[in-house]
Structure formats: C-alpha cells, structure tokens
Amino acid sequence: MIQKDKWAWAWVPVLYFTQGIPYVLVVTVSVIMYKKLGISNSDIGLYTSWLYLPWVLKPLWSPFVDLNGTKRKWFLSMQLIISLAILGVGLTVPTSIFFTTTLACFWMAAFASATNDIASDGYYMLGLTEKKQAFFVGMRSTFYRLAMITGQGLIVILAGFLENYYGDNTKAWSVTMIAAAILMLALTIANFFVTPKYETSEAIIQVKPEGFLDVFISFFKKPNIGIALAFILSYRLGESQLVKMAAPFLLDKTSAGGLEYSTEAVGTIYGTVGVIMLSLGGILGGILISKDGLKKWMLPMVLSLNLPNAMYAFLALTKTTSLVAVVATVILEQFGYGFGFAAFLIFLIYIAEGISKTSHYAIATGFMALGMMLPGMASGYIQEWLGYGGFFVWVVIAALPALFLLKFIKYPADYGKKTNTDDV
C-alpha cells in the first residue's frame, strides 16, 4: 500500500471540486434551467426535490461501497457516469419530452453523485493520516465551494449569455449542459491521474468486521437519538423551502410577483457574491466553534440561518426590484446560512461519534438530505397558494420547530472546541 498523505496537495483540491460540481448542477442549476424553460413553480419544487432522494438513501448502500472494490475505482466510475448523465440532459433539452428525459438524466447523475460522495469521503479518510485530515479540511471545503461558484455562477452566467446570443432558451441550456458534461469528463480524467492507488481489495475486507445491519442498529440505539433526528429534520425547515423558490422569485415576471431579473444577473448574484458570503460565514462559524465550543454558538447560529430569510419577505411584500436591496438580501441570507450551517455540521459529526463513524455520518447526512427533500417538495405548491410574499413569511415561521427542540438536544458544551493537542 502506498504511504498515506502522498500527493495530497494535488488530489484533495481536484477530488472535492469534482464532488461539488454534480451536486450544484442537480440541486441548484436544474431549478434555474426549468424555470427558464417554462416549468411551473409547483412542478419545479416537487420534482427537483425528489432529486435529493439518492442523498437521503445513500446510507443504505454506503456499506456496499465500503465492502466491494476500492474507493478510487468507485469514484472514478461514478464521475464518468455523471459526465454521461449531464450530457444526456444537454442532448435531450431540445426534445418535446425534455422534462421527463432531463429529470431521468438528473436522477442518474444524483445517484452517481451520492455514491461518489461516499467513495470520495472514504478515500479522504483512508488516504490521509488523522492529522492531515484536519489539516486539509479547509482546502477540501474551499474547493467544494469553488465548485459552487462554478455551478451557480459561471455555468448559469454562460446560460444567460447564450440565451441572449441565440435568442432561444432551449438551445442555450442545451449547449450549457453539454459544456458542463465536458467539464465533468475533464475532471474525471484529472482525478484518474492525480489520485494514488492507496487501497487493495484484501485490505478493505479486513478492516470491515461489522455486519451490514449492525451499523444501522447501533446508530438508532444512540442516546436521545429521536430528539436528535427531529432536530436534524427541522434545522433547515425554512431554508429547504426558500432554496427552491429564491431563484424563481428573482426570475419570475413582476406581474407574477417576481423581480424579473435576467439569468446572467441571478448567476452573478448567487454564484459569486452569494457563494463568497456563504464561504465566509462557514469559515467564521468554524473558527468560533473551535474557539468556544458548540454550546455557546448553537442558538446564535440557528437564528443566523433563519432571520435573514425575512429579507426575502420584505422584497416580495414591497415589490422592490432595487439591485442594492436584492444583493444585500442575498449577502445576509447566504452569510447567515454558512454561519448557521457550521453548527449543524458539528452536531452531525457529534451524532456520528463512536464505532462505524463513517457509516453513521452517512446515515446522519441522509436524514439531513431528507430534511431538505420533503419541505422542498411542497415549496412550489405553498408558493403558488400564498404568493411570494406569504410564502417567504411562512419560511420565517418555519424556524420555530428547531428553536423549540434546541433545549431538548444533548451534546457536550465544549464539543468542537480546539485544544492544544489538536494542533497539526
């Protein structure tokens, strides 16, 4: 077996940039694409939320990935499948049944992306020593967020440019998704060359002594797991709905209650300024938790995730199209999301502590994805029923269950706090 930590400066950035691209295409870019191709908000909310399902269910096959083949073979295979699936989206956009065919391709990409996440995270833990895992976590997070900028920003801006160039949204999005597929294929090839072959099949089998069902049973036997899961499911109850309707709100015509911004403007606002503020919020959140522990910052972070959503209600109710007001709203909401999400991630890591940490973390993140999927499915119907103003007011109210559960969840007050022995 190759010595751990080899070439990490090369493969960590490429691997996690590659991990972020399909996720942002499936979860975020698909919403914008369908809105520009004339799909209703109710259908967008329902069907694009179903695309979270592979991330919800990935704990069911994560042990299979652990027990069969190497992580490297798994993520290279999945990345190739993602490339082909996104190419399928691009090629079928011009057809008369594009909604069905593109959803099928996005579904394939989502399943492969969730599996790629399992294999990539497993490879990260196998390929790096414990100290280097901590050392490279910042780089891993940075390049994942750069993928968000590329997807929400550059790819959407390209689509907006092509909409103006061709005067045809269908052709513009077809070319855009084909270009995204080529990018994904290039990243797959890059991963093939930069990732060392750390594993052997024999070694993998030897380090997996637990039975498949034991992994799940031990997770649900954790103390206070019922309250913890309720908190995980409700933590992003408001944000899970807002994230599906925010872009349609900016893109929709003013006669429908939207702000009628262009595709390029939305790509620029969300994909550059938005992701930068999201990253800064996450970095600051991580620093503060490592300094003071989770307990001190849990309530402020829950509030920071939810209170900025009131700005969307203000925009919708006042019907202001001011660029300054819109950018300020996105800045506050994305920074608050990044800041508040830091506490959520630390709590998920705490829930996964113990034997089978990798599989338990996958189960916890599966419940996290379920908390995004179910409310997101209803978001379009709620928006069409209440209008944009009433919908965003409801999004703010949706913060209450998590705030209520906050006093019942249990975790060490100083969990996540860095000690002198943590230094690399």
C-alpha positions in Angstrom: 0.0 0.0 0.0 1.3 3.5 -0.9 2.3 5.7 2.1 -0.5 7.9 3.3 -0.6 11.7 2.5 1.1 11.2 -0.9 0.3 13.9 -3.4 -2.4 15.3 -1.2 -1.8 18.8 -2.3 -2.8 17.7 -5.8 -5.6 15.3 -5.3 -7.6 16.9 -2.4 -8.5 20.1 -4.4 -9.4 18.2 -7.6 -11.4 15.5 -5.9 -13.6 17.9 -3.9 -14.0 20.4 -6.7 -15.3 17.4 -8.7 -17.6 16.4 -5.8 -19.3 19.8 -5.8 -20.0 20.2 -9.5 -22.7 17.5 -9.9 -24.4 18.4 -6.7 -24.8 22.0 -7.7 -25.9 21.1 -11.2 -28.6 18.7 -9.9 -29.8 20.7 -6.9 -29.5 24.3 -7.9 -28.8 24.8 -11.7 -31.7 22.4 -12.5 -34.1 24.8 -10.8 -33.0 27.8 -12.8 -33.0 25.8 -16.1 -36.5 24.5 -15.6 -37.8 28.0 -14.7 -36.3 29.4 -17.9 -37.8 26.6 -19.9 -41.3 27.4 -18.6 -41.9 24.8 -15.9 -44.3 25.8 -13.1 -43.0 26.5 -9.6 -45.1 23.6 -8.2 -43.5 21.2 -10.6 -40.0 22.6 -10.0 -40.4 22.3 -6.2 -41.8 18.8 -6.4 -39.7 17.1 -9.0 -36.3 18.7 -8.3 -36.8 17.9 -4.6 -37.1 14.3 -5.5 -33.6 14.5 -6.8 -32.4 14.7 -3.1 -33.5 11.1 -2.6 -30.2 9.4 -3.5 -28.5 11.5 -0.8 -31.3 10.5 1.6 -30.8 6.8 0.8 -27.1 6.7 0.4 -26.5 5.2 3.9 -28.3 2.1 2.6 -25.6 1.3 0.0 -22.6 3.0 1.8 -21.6 -0.3 3.4 -21.7 -1.9 -0.1 -19.3 0.7 -1.4 -17.1 0.1 1.7 -17.0 -3.7 1.2 -16.7 -4.0 -2.6 -13.7 -2.7 -4.6 -11.6 0.3 -3.9 -12.9 3.8 -3.2 -10.8 5.1 -6.2 -12.5 2.7 -8.6 -15.9 3.7 -7.2 -15.5 7.5 -7.5 -13.8 7.3 -11.0 -16.7 5.1 -12.3 -19.3 7.4 -10.7 -17.7 10.5 -12.1 -17.8 9.0 -15.6 -21.5 8.1 -15.2 -22.2 11.7 -14.1 -20.5 13.1 -17.2 -22.7 10.9 -19.4 -25.9 11.8 -17.5 -25.3 15.5 -17.8 -24.5 15.0 -21.5 -27.9 13.3 -21.7 -29.5 16.4 -20.1 -27.9 18.6 -22.8 -28.9 16.4 -25.7 -32.5 15.9 -24.6 -33.3 19.5 -23.7 -34.4 20.3 -27.3 -36.9 17.4 -27.4 -40.7 17.6 -26.9 -40.5 15.4 -23.8 -37.5 17.2 -22.3 -38.9 17.5 -18.7 -39.2 13.7 -18.4 -35.9 12.9 -20.1 -33.8 15.5 -18.3 -35.3 14.5 -14.9 -34.3 10.9 -15.7 -30.7 12.1 -16.5 -30.5 14.3 -13.4 -31.8 11.3 -11.4 -28.9 9.2 -12.7 -26.5 12.0 -12.0 -27.8 12.4 -8.5 -27.5 8.7 -7.7 -23.9 8.6 -9.1 -23.1 11.8 -7.2 -24.3 10.5 -3.9 -22.2 7.3 -4.4 -19.3 9.5 -5.5 -19.6 11.4 -2.2 -19.4 8.1 -0.2 -16.3 6.9 -2.1 -14.5 10.3 -2.1 -15.0 10.8 1.6 -13.9 7.3 2.3 -10.8 7.8 0.2 -10.0 11.1 2.0 -10.1 9.2 5.4 -8.0 6.3 4.1 -5.5 8.3 2.1 -4.6 10.8 4.8 -3.4 10.4 8.4 -5.6 11.8 11.1 -3.6 15.0 11.5 -3.6 15.6 7.7 -7.3 15.0 7.6 -7.7 18.0 9.9 -5.0 20.0 8.1 -6.7 19.6 4.6 -10.3 20.1 5.8 -10.1 23.8 4.9 -8.8 23.1 1.4 -11.4 20.4 0.9 -14.1 22.9 1.9 -12.7 25.7 -0.2 -12.6 23.7 -3.4 -16.0 22.3 -2.8 -17.3 25.9 -2.5 -15.3 26.9 -5.7 -17.4 24.2 -7.4 -20.5 26.0 -6.1 -19.2 29.3 -7.6 -18.6 27.5 -10.9 -22.0 25.9 -11.0 -24.2 28.6 -9.5 -22.1 31.4 -11.1 -20.1 30.7 -14.2 -22.4 27.9 -15.7 -25.5 30.0 -15.1 -23.9 33.1 -16.4 -22.9 31.1 -19.5 -26.5 30.0 -19.9 -27.7 33.7 -19.6 -25.1 34.8 -22.2 -26.2 32.1 -24.6 -29.9 32.9 -24.1 -29.1 36.4 -25.4 -26.8 35.2 -28.1 -29.2 32.6 -29.6 -32.5 34.2 -28.6 -33.6 30.7 -27.7 -33.6 29.4 -24.1 -33.8 25.8 -25.2 -30.7 25.9 -27.4 -28.8 28.0 -24.8 -29.5 25.4 -22.0 -28.7 22.5 -24.3 -25.3 23.9 -25.1 -24.7 24.9 -21.5 -25.3 21.4 -20.1 -23.2 19.8 -22.9 -20.4 22.2 -21.8 -21.0 21.1 -18.1 -20.7 17.5 -19.2 -17.3 18.2 -20.9 -16.1 19.9 -17.7 -17.1 16.9 -15.6 -15.3 14.5 -18.0 -12.2 16.6 -17.8 -12.3 16.5 -14.0 -12.8 12.7 -14.1 -9.6 12.4 -16.2 -7.7 14.7 -13.9 -8.8 12.5 -10.9 -7.6 9.4 -12.7 -4.1 10.9 -13.0 -3.7 12.7 -9.6 -5.2 10.2 -7.1 -2.7 7.5 -5.9 -3.8 3.9 -5.6 -3.9 3.6 -1.8 -6.1 0.6 -1.4 -6.1 -3.1 -2.1 -9.2 -5.3 -2.0 -7.8 -7.5 0.6 -7.1 -4.6 3.0 -10.6 -3.3 2.6 -12.2 -6.6 3.6 -10.0 -6.9 6.6 -11.0 -3.6 8.1 -14.8 -4.1 7.9 -15.7 -6.5 10.6 -19.2 -5.3 11.3 -22.3 -6.7 9.7 -24.5 -4.6 7.5 -27.5 -4.4 9.8 -25.3 -3.8 12.9 -24.2 -0.5 11.5 -27.8 0.8 11.3 -29.0 -0.8 14.6 -26.1 0.8 16.5 -26.9 4.2 15.1 -30.6 4.1 16.2 -29.5 2.9 19.7 -27.6 6.1 20.4 -28.9 8.0 23.5 -31.6 10.6 22.7 -31.4 9.7 19.0 -35.2 10.5 18.5 -34.8 14.1 19.6 -31.6 14.5 17.7 -33.2 13.3 14.4 -36.2 15.6 14.9 -33.7 18.5 15.3 -31.8 17.4 12.2 -35.0 17.2 10.1 -36.3 20.6 11.3 -33.0 22.6 11.4 -33.3 23.8 7.8 -37.1 23.6 7.5 -37.3 27.2 6.3 -34.2 27.2 4.2 -35.1 24.0 2.4 -38.2 25.7 1.0 -36.5 29.1 0.3 -33.7 27.5 -1.7 -36.2 26.1 -4.2 -38.1 29.3 -4.7 -35.5 32.0 -4.3 -34.2 31.8 -7.9 -37.8 31.5 -9.4 -38.7 34.6 -7.3 -35.8 36.6 -8.9 -36.5 35.3 -12.4 -40.3 35.5 -12.4 -42.2 38.3 -14.1 -43.2 41.3 -11.9 -46.8 40.6 -12.9 -46.4 37.2 -11.2 -44.9 38.7 -8.1 -41.3 38.1 -9.1 -38.4 40.6 -9.7 -37.8 39.7 -13.4 -34.0 39.6 -13.2 -32.1 38.1 -16.1 -30.4 34.6 -15.9 -27.0 36.3 -16.0 -27.9 38.6 -13.1 -29.1 35.7 -11.0 -25.9 33.7 -11.8 -23.7 36.6 -10.9 -25.6 37.4 -7.6 -25.9 33.9 -6.3 -22.9 32.3 -7.9 -20.3 34.9 -7.0 -21.4 37.2 -4.2 -23.7 34.6 -2.7 -21.2 31.8 -2.6 -18.4 34.0 -1.3 -20.6 35.2 1.6 -21.6 31.6 2.2 -18.0 30.6 2.5 -17.1 33.4 4.8 -20.0 32.6 7.1 -18.9 29.0 7.2 -15.3 29.8 7.9 -16.2 32.3 10.7 -18.6 29.7 12.2 -15.9 27.0 12.2 -13.4 29.4 13.9 -15.8 30.4 16.6 -16.9 26.9 17.4 -13.3 25.7 17.6 -12.6 28.6 19.9 -15.6 28.4 22.3 -17.3 25.0 21.7 -20.7 24.3 20.2 -22.9 25.2 23.1 -22.1 28.9 23.1 -22.9 29.3 19.4 -25.7 26.9 18.7 -28.6 29.4 19.4 -26.9 32.4 17.5 -26.2 30.1 14.6 -29.8 28.7 14.4 -31.0 32.3 14.4 -28.5 33.4 11.8 -29.7 30.7 9.5 -33.3 31.8 9.7 -33.7 35.5 10.5 -32.2 36.8 7.2 -35.0 35.0 5.3 -37.2 37.8 6.5 -35.4 40.0 3.9 -37.0 37.9 1.1 -40.4 38.6 2.6 -39.6 42.3 2.6 -38.6 42.2 -1.1 -41.7 40.3 -2.0 -44.2 42.3 0.0 -42.8 45.7 -1.0 -42.2 44.5 -4.6 -38.9 46.4 -4.7 -36.6 45.5 -7.6 -33.7 47.5 -6.3 -30.3 45.8 -7.1 -28.9 47.1 -3.8 -31.7 45.6 -1.8 -31.6 42.3 -3.6 -27.8 41.9 -3.3 -28.0 42.9 0.4 -30.6 40.2 0.9 -28.5 37.5 -0.8 -25.4 38.6 1.2 -27.2 38.4 4.6 -29.0 35.2 3.7 -26.0 33.4 2.3 -23.7 34.6 5.1 -26.2 33.6 7.7 -26.7 30.2 6.1 -23.0 29.5 6.0 -22.6 30.7 9.6 -25.5 28.7 10.9 -24.7 25.6 8.9 -21.3 25.3 10.8 -23.2 24.4 14.0 -25.3 21.9 12.1 -22.3 20.1 10.6 -20.5 19.9 14.0 -23.7 18.4 15.5 -23.9 15.8 12.8 -20.2 14.9 13.5 -21.1 14.5 17.2 -24.1 12.3 16.4 -21.7 10.0 14.3 -19.2 9.6 17.1 -18.2 6.0 18.0 -17.8 2.7 16.1 -18.7 2.9 12.4 -18.2 6.7 12.4 -18.1 6.8 8.6 -21.4 4.9 8.1 -23.1 6.7 11.0 -22.1 10.1 9.5 -23.6 8.9 6.1 -26.9 8.0 8.0 -26.9 11.4 9.7 -26.4 13.2 6.4 -29.1 11.1 4.9 -31.6 12.5 7.4 -30.2 15.9 6.7 -31.0 15.4 3.0 -34.5 14.1 3.9 -35.0 17.4 5.8 -34.3 19.2 2.6 -36.3 17.0 0.3 -39.7 16.8 2.0 -40.2 20.5 2.6 -38.8 21.3 -0.8 -41.3 19.1 -2.5 -44.2 21.2 -1.0 -42.5 24.5 -1.5 -43.8 25.3 -5.0 -47.4 24.4 -4.1 -47.1 26.6 -1.0 -45.7 29.5 -3.0 -48.5 29.2 -5.6 -51.1 29.1 -2.8 -49.7 32.0 -0.7 -47.9 34.1 -3.4 -44.3 35.1 -2.9 -44.9 37.5 0.0 -46.9 35.0 2.1 -44.5 32.2 1.2 -41.5 34.0 2.5 -43.3 34.9 5.7 -44.1 31.2 6.1 -40.4 30.4 5.6 -39.5 32.6 8.5 -42.2 31.0 10.7 -40.8 27.5 9.8 -37.7 28.3 12.0 -39.8 27.7 15.2 -39.7 23.9 15.5 -35.8 23.9 15.5 -35.8 26.6 18.1 -38.2 24.7 20.2 -36.2 21.4 20.0 -33.0 23.3 20.8 -33.5 23.0 24.6 -34.0 19.2 24.4 -31.0 18.1 22.4 -27.9 17.0 24.4 -24.2 17.3 23.5 -21.1 18.3 25.3 -20.9 22.1 25.8 -17.3 22.3 24.6 -17.7 19.8 21.7 -15.8 21.0 18.7 -13.5 23.2 20.8 -9.9 23.0 19.7 -7.3 22.1 22.3 -3.5 22.4 22.2 -3.3 18.7 21.3 -5.3 19.4 18.1 -2.5 21.4 16.5 -1.0 19.8 13.4 
